[in-house]
Each structure stands twice: as structure tokens, then as C-alpha cells.
Amino acid sequence: VADTPLGELQAEYWNNDTQFIEYKQGQVDRYCRHNYGVVEP
């Protein structure tokens, strides 16, 4: 959430960096989703 003009620029930059977003989504798929079942009640 961008609360200031500087924050808006930062949010726009990160949201448009598709390579970074895909990389982070891959990390979630590889680690978080796999381990979720381990701690699920």
C-alpha cells in the first residue's frame, strides 16, 4: 500500500518487475506450499 508519493513510485516499480515477482512466486511454490502440509493441524 502506497501511502506517500514516494511509496507510490516504489509500489509501481516492484509491481512492474515481473521477473522478480515470478522468482518470488517460485520460492513460495518450492518452500512454503510444500511445508504447509507439515504444520497443518
Summary of the structure (lengths in Angstrom):
residues: 41
radius of gyration: 14.8
end to end distance: 32.0
largest distance: 42.8
contacts: 72
relative contact order: 0.10
helix: 80%
strand: 0%
